[in-house]
């Protein structure tokens, strides 16, 4: 009877050790997922902060800034737009959210 209990205890100890190993693996996976979500939140804050490219009808150039919040993350962005001629204008934008940077280039044609 004592031998049977001793073997059962040893077997349970092995199973418990395996369970803790799996728990450690799951904890690491959860932490990685949380870091990835934070990166996504930073990126979304940056994208939301990208200002629109706009030039009033007689403007040769314009500059715009933007600030955004997504979750706990803040984003800051800027856009510079330049008129190429009466129909074409070009712009560039950059933004930061946490450690994540993003940018875009824009072209606009107005032919009316």
N, C-alpha and C positions, 0 to 999 in steps of 0.2 A: 504494500500500500504506500509506504514512504517512497519506494523507488518509482512507482507510477506517478506520484505527485512531483517528485524531483524532475522526472522527464517532462511532465506537463509544464512545469515552471520554466525549464530551459527552453522548451518549444515556444512558450509565450514570450520569453525574453527576446528570442530571435524575431518573432513577429512584431514586438514592440519596437525593437531597433529598426526593423524595416519600415515601420510606420513613421518613425521619427525622420528617417532618411527621406521618405516621400514628402513629409511635411516641410523639411528644409528645402527640397526641390521646388515645391509649390510656393513657398515663401519667396524664394529667389525669382520665380516667374512672375509673381504678383508685383514685386518691387520693380522689375523690369517693365512691366505693363504700366505701372504708375509713372515711371520716368518717361515712357513713350507718350502717355497722355499729357504730361506736362509740356513736352516738346510740341505736341499738337496744339495745346492751348496757347503757347507762345507764338506759334506760327499763325494761328487764327487771329490773335491780337494784332500781329504785324500786318496781316492782310487787311483786316478791318480798318487799320490806320492809314492805308494808302489813299491819298486824296484823289479826287477826280481831276482829270486834265481839262481845264476850261480856259478859253481865251475869249474875252469880249470882242465884239466885231472889229474894233480899231486897234486892239492891243498887239504889240509886236512880240511880247513875251509875258508870262505870268509865273508866279511861284505860289504854292499852296502847302499848308501843313495839316497834319491830322493826328489825332490822339484817339485811342480806342481802348476799351477794356473787354476782356473775355475771361470769365471766371475770375481767378486771382491774378491774371497777367495783364500788363499794360503794354500797349504798342504805340510807337511814334513813327510818323512817316512824313515824307516831303515829296513834292512833285514840281518839276520845272517844265514849262511848256513854251515852245518857240514857234512863231509863225514862219513857215518857209516861203509862202507866197499867198495870194488872195484865196487860194483853195485848200492848201495843205498846211497842216500844223503837226508838230512832233513833240513828244514829251517823254520824260523819263522819271520814274518814281523809285524810291527806296524806302524801306521801313524796317524797324527792329521791334521785336517782342521778346523780352528776356534775352536769351543767347541766340535766338533765331532771326536771321535776316532774310528779306525777300525783296524783290524788285520787279519792275515791268517797264516795257517800252511801249509807247502808244503812238499811233498815227491816226490822223483825222482828216477827212476830206469833206469839204462843204462846196457843193457845186450848184447851189440855187441862187 
